[in-house]
């Protein structure tokens, strides 16, 4: 964290989750496929198989989505780790294996837009002179042992030209570690252990409604204070001295060596012993994978050299992060309630009355007061704006289509 703190203000908001995700990612490789196992192995029987629920190793990676307004640390935090030139994780590029066509994959990359062909890959149909199919690998396979980051993950779910097929591919990779695509003349099938990071603006989180991503990733919310924003402005305006830059370079080089040593240490783990009941932080069975990823990642980062059994302890800072995760789930459910409200608004041409809402929401466990609260929250977020009062005692609202295009 010291290198992150030297390069940005408020690094402790998002960077700890990304660091834990990296730790969980390396362990997940060790548990599922082996850090050093080379292509073209398609086996998924695990290298260590420490965490499992039967024959198949558990998927304990930790995909991360950072939720913050534009210009407030999402991409800056991610770039500290995966920037193509200055990211601290680029030191692992040299440890990746070679693909059949000679392409050398990177460990990490920050992307903008996402397309089906770019993510999953495609097959170039054989020509008359070529009987072989030419597979063009997608990022999910090229970075199968690494981390892919997207500057605005909501772009995947909020545009009409992105099909449900692409969304399903992304979710399958996030949750099941598989790339499966059926084409006219051949199928694409690969295992992948890529971890996905992304940023999203609060106003665009409506675009992930019902996508299933909330069960496959940690959503990190943060409400920025005026003091934190002033701190970031001051940090950005301050020019670093030559000695400070030299110190940062030295710390940066030292951290890269620590990262390489960390990967070697993970290979020495043969078992895990849980020192607390992690089920207390889960509400659904599917929550356990992400919770275990956070716990394992955190304990790996704070532990010394590990040989044999990794003891997973509930450190105070880890407990705080786990409780924040539960709060984030509640925030996400609140956004889902807003989405339901906006959908109902559209059906009724923006008009709300007590009768309309009670008739629609009573089976969902919503009271009229809760409906009003959700509408007020949607108003504060800029999703809707009041136009006038109606004769029935309700309100006429205008839905801001640009803000809720995915609803």
Buried (B, 14 or more C-beta within 10 A) or exposed (E): EEBBBBBBBBBEBBBBBBBBBBBBBBBBBBBBBBBEEEBEEEEBEBBBBBBEEEEEBBBBBBBBBBBBBEEBBBBBBBBBBBBEEEBBBBBBBEEBBEBEEEEEBBBBBBBEEBEBEBBBBBBEEEEEEEEEEEBEBBBBBBBBBBBBBBBBBBBBBBEEEBEEEBBEBBBBBBBEBBBBBEEEEEEBEBBBBBBBBBBBBBBBBBBBBEBBBBBBBBBBBBEBEEEBBEBBEEBEEEEEEEEEEEEBEEEBEEBBEEBEEBBEBBBEBEEBEBEBEBEEBBEEEEBBBBBBBBBBBBBBBEBEEBEEEBEBBBBEEBBEBBEBBBEBBEBBEEBBBBBBBBBBBBEBEBBBBEEBBEEBBEEEEBEBEBBBBBBEBBBEBEBBEBEEEEEEEBBBBEBBEEBBBBB
